[in-house]
């Protein structure tokens, strides 16, 4: 029997955006986990709009997750349970930014999760005597990490090291670097959003990705984990 997460304290799902709004059948759910500050939302809002607009025809629904008084990790697991309760046996993507990115990676072991997207994730650095971030829960999931090389809030090398460990057990792991961008990924937001939409739709529905994502997934470390995000990415993607 499946084990479900206990009710998270004050966690809730935001209004559905995408297929559900038009009465269409829901075929996949993206759960968006914001960062620590509502004043610095990063790319979460434009990503939610792009997913609803582009994925709606495939039956995609996006919900932003408010974590309430509990941890973001607890809220992510609870939200995955809610997605199953609301929509049935459909694939779930956990997509988080900053602190939400770390939570998405840690909560990936939920049985409904098929993919994880972590944007500038805040991760625990393994100091002397400390345990590294877990990666076992990422097995069997499609994983994309995106990090700005000038991020002064969450060290991009920490996400690289996590990705390197995850790649050993899960070939479906890749990581893109946004050169010269900071924690908010503002300078190249359009490219970041296009990359994320391509990854989510490919992971949840078609199994096909743009050439850069395909190459990143296929390349051995460290190449596929330090893939540069090209300026203008997304302008000529296949009909999306």
C-alpha positions as CSV (number, residue, x, y, z in Angstrom):
1,X,0.0,0.0,0.0
2,X,1.3,3.5,-0.9
3,X,2.5,5.7,1.9
4,X,1.2,9.2,1.7
5,X,2.7,12.3,3.3
6,X,0.9,13.6,6.4
7,X,-1.0,16.8,6.1
8,X,1.4,19.7,5.9
9,X,0.8,22.6,8.3
10,X,-0.9,25.4,6.4
11,X,0.2,24.1,2.9
12,X,-2.1,24.7,0.0
13,X,-2.3,24.6,-3.7
14,X,-2.8,27.8,-5.7
15,X,-5.4,28.1,-8.4
16,X,-4.9,25.7,-11.3
17,X,-3.5,27.1,-14.5
18,X,-3.6,25.3,-17.8
19,X,-5.8,22.5,-19.1
20,X,-8.1,22.4,-16.0
21,X,-9.2,25.9,-16.7
22,X,-10.8,24.9,-20.0
23,X,-12.4,21.7,-18.8
24,X,-9.9,19.5,-20.6
25,X,-8.6,16.2,-19.3
26,X,-5.6,16.6,-17.1
27,X,-2.6,14.5,-18.2
28,X,0.1,15.9,-16.1
29,X,0.7,18.3,-13.1
30,X,3.5,20.7,-12.4
31,X,3.9,21.7,-8.8
32,X,5.8,25.0,-8.5
33,X,7.7,25.6,-5.3
34,X,8.8,29.2,-4.8
35,X,11.8,30.6,-3.0
36,X,12.0,32.1,0.4
37,X,10.9,35.6,-0.4
38,X,7.7,36.7,-2.3
39,X,9.7,39.9,-3.1
40,X,12.2,37.8,-5.1
41,X,10.2,35.2,-7.0
42,X,12.8,34.5,-9.6
43,X,11.4,32.8,-12.8
44,X,8.5,31.0,-11.1
45,X,5.7,33.3,-12.2
46,X,6.7,33.5,-15.9
47,X,7.4,29.8,-15.9
48,X,3.9,29.1,-14.6
49,X,2.4,31.3,-17.3
50,X,4.5,29.6,-20.0
51,X,3.7,26.1,-18.9
52,X,-0.1,26.9,-18.8
53,X,0.0,28.5,-22.2
54,X,2.3,25.9,-23.9
55,X,1.3,22.8,-22.1
56,X,-2.4,23.3,-21.8
57,X,-3.1,21.6,-25.1
58,X,-1.3,18.5,-23.8
59,X,-3.4,18.4,-20.7
60,X,-0.9,20.1,-18.4
61,X,-2.0,21.8,-15.2
62,X,0.3,24.0,-13.0
63,X,-0.2,24.8,-9.3
64,X,2.0,27.0,-7.1
65,X,2.5,25.5,-3.7
66,X,2.3,27.6,-0.5
67,X,4.2,25.8,2.2
68,X,2.6,27.3,5.2
69,X,4.2,26.7,8.6
70,X,5.9,23.5,7.7
71,X,8.9,22.9,5.6
72,X,8.9,23.2,1.8
73,X,9.9,19.5,1.5
74,X,6.8,18.5,3.6
75,X,4.6,20.8,1.5
76,X,6.0,19.3,-1.8
77,X,5.2,15.8,-0.7
78,X,1.7,16.8,0.5
79,X,1.1,18.6,-2.8
80,X,2.0,15.5,-4.8
81,X,-0.5,13.6,-2.7
82,X,-3.1,16.3,-3.5
83,X,-2.3,16.1,-7.2
84,X,-3.0,12.4,-7.2
85,X,-6.2,12.9,-5.2
86,X,-7.4,15.6,-7.6
87,X,-6.3,14.3,-10.9
88,X,-5.7,10.6,-10.5
89,X,-2.7,8.6,-11.8
90,X,-0.9,11.3,-13.8
91,X,2.8,12.2,-13.9
92,X,3.9,15.0,-11.5
93,X,6.8,17.4,-12.0
94,X,8.3,19.2,-8.9
95,X,9.6,22.5,-10.1
96,X,11.3,24.7,-7.5
97,X,13.4,27.9,-7.3
98,X,16.0,28.7,-4.6
99,X,14.8,27.1,-1.4
100,X,12.0,25.5,-3.4
101,X,14.5,24.0,-5.7
102,X,16.2,22.2,-2.9
103,X,12.8,21.0,-1.6
104,X,11.9,19.7,-5.1
105,X,15.1,17.6,-5.2
106,X,14.6,16.2,-1.7
107,X,10.9,15.3,-2.2
108,X,11.5,13.6,-5.5
109,X,11.0,10.1,-4.0
110,X,7.2,10.5,-4.0
111,X,5.8,7.7,-6.2
112,X,3.9,10.1,-8.5
113,X,6.9,12.2,-9.4
114,X,8.4,11.6,-12.8
115,X,10.6,14.7,-13.2
116,X,12.3,17.4,-11.1
117,X,13.3,20.9,-12.1
118,X,15.6,22.8,-9.7
119,X,16.4,26.5,-10.5
120,X,19.3,28.0,-8.5
121,X,18.6,25.4,-5.7
122,X,19.7,26.3,-2.2
123,X,21.4,23.2,-0.9
124,X,23.2,22.2,2.3
125,X,26.9,22.2,1.8
126,X,28.6,19.1,3.2
127,X,31.1,20.5,5.7
128,X,33.4,18.5,8.0
129,X,31.3,15.6,9.5
130,X,28.2,16.6,7.7
131,X,26.2,14.3,5.3
132,X,25.9,15.4,1.7
133,X,22.5,16.1,0.1
134,X,20.7,12.8,-0.7
135,X,20.4,11.7,-4.3
136,X,18.9,8.2,-4.0
137,X,15.4,9.6,-4.3
138,X,16.2,11.0,-7.8
139,X,16.6,7.5,-9.3
140,X,14.1,6.9,-12.1
141,X,13.3,10.6,-12.4
142,X,14.1,13.1,-15.2
143,X,16.2,15.8,-13.5
144,X,17.2,19.2,-14.7
145,X,19.2,21.7,-12.6
146,X,19.7,25.3,-13.8
147,X,22.2,27.6,-12.0
148,X,23.7,31.0,-12.7
149,X,27.4,31.1,-12.6
150,X,27.4,34.4,-10.6
151,X,24.9,33.2,-8.0
152,X,26.1,34.8,-4.7
153,X,23.3,33.3,-2.6
154,X,23.5,29.6,-3.5
155,X,26.9,28.2,-4.6
156,X,26.6,26.8,-8.1
157,X,29.4,24.4,-7.4
158,X,27.2,22.8,-4.7
159,X,24.5,22.0,-7.3
160,X,27.2,20.7,-9.7
161,X,28.5,18.3,-7.1
162,X,25.0,17.0,-6.3
163,X,24.3,16.6,-10.0
164,X,27.6,14.6,-10.4
165,X,26.6,12.2,-7.7
166,X,23.1,11.9,-9.0
167,X,24.3,11.2,-12.6
168,X,26.2,8.1,-11.4
169,X,22.9,6.4,-10.4
170,X,20.6,8.2,-12.9
171,X,21.6,8.9,-16.5
172,X,18.5,11.1,-16.9
173,X,20.2,14.0,-15.1
174,X,21.5,17.2,-16.6
175,X,22.5,20.6,-15.5
176,X,22.7,23.9,-17.4
177,X,24.8,26.9,-16.4
178,X,23.6,30.4,-17.1
179,X,26.8,32.4,-17.6
180,X,27.0,35.7,-15.8
181,X,23.5,35.4,-14.3
182,X,22.8,35.7,-10.6
183,X,20.5,34.0,-8.1
184,X,17.3,35.4,-9.6
185,X,18.2,34.3,-13.2
186,X,16.8,37.7,-14.4
187,X,19.3,38.5,-17.2
188,X,18.4,35.4,-19.3
189,X,14.9,34.8,-18.0
190,X,13.4,34.1,-21.4
191,X,16.0,31.5,-22.2
192,X,15.6,29.8,-18.7
193,X,11.8,29.6,-19.1
194,X,12.1,28.2,-22.6
195,X,14.6,25.6,-21.4
196,X,12.3,24.6,-18.5
197,X,9.2,24.3,-20.7
198,X,11.1,22.1,-23.2
199,X,12.3,19.9,-20.4
200,X,8.9,19.6,-18.6
201,X,6.9,18.8,-21.8
202,X,9.5,16.3,-23.0
203,X,9.7,14.5,-19.6
204,X,6.0,14.3,-19.0
205,X,4.5,13.8,-22.5
206,X,6.6,13.4,-25.7
207,X,9.9,11.9,-24.5
208,X,11.5,14.3,-26.9
209,X,13.7,17.3,-26.1
210,X,15.5,20.1,-28.0
211,X,19.0,19.2,-29.2
212,X,20.8,21.0,-26.3
213,X,18.8,19.1,-23.6
214,X,19.2,15.8,-25.5
215,X,23.0,16.4,-25.7
216,X,23.2,17.3,-22.0
217,X,21.4,14.2,-21.0
218,X,23.6,12.0,-23.2
219,X,27.0,13.6,-22.4
220,X,29.2,12.1,-19.7
221,X,30.2,14.2,-16.7
222,X,31.2,16.9,-16.4
223,X,30.1,18.0,-19.9
224,X,26.4,17.3,-19.5
225,X,26.4,18.9,-16.0
226,X,28.1,22.2,-17.2
227,X,26.1,22.7,-20.3
228,X,26.0,26.4,-21.2
229,X,22.6,27.9,-21.8
230,X,22.9,29.6,-25.2
231,X,21.6,33.2,-25.7
232,X,18.4,33.1,-27.6
233,X,17.5,29.5,-26.6
234,X,13.9,28.8,-27.4
235,X,13.3,31.1,-30.4
236,X,13.3,28.2,-32.9
237,X,12.1,25.2,-30.8
238,X,10.0,22.7,-32.7
239,X,6.6,24.4,-32.9
240,X,6.3,25.2,-29.2
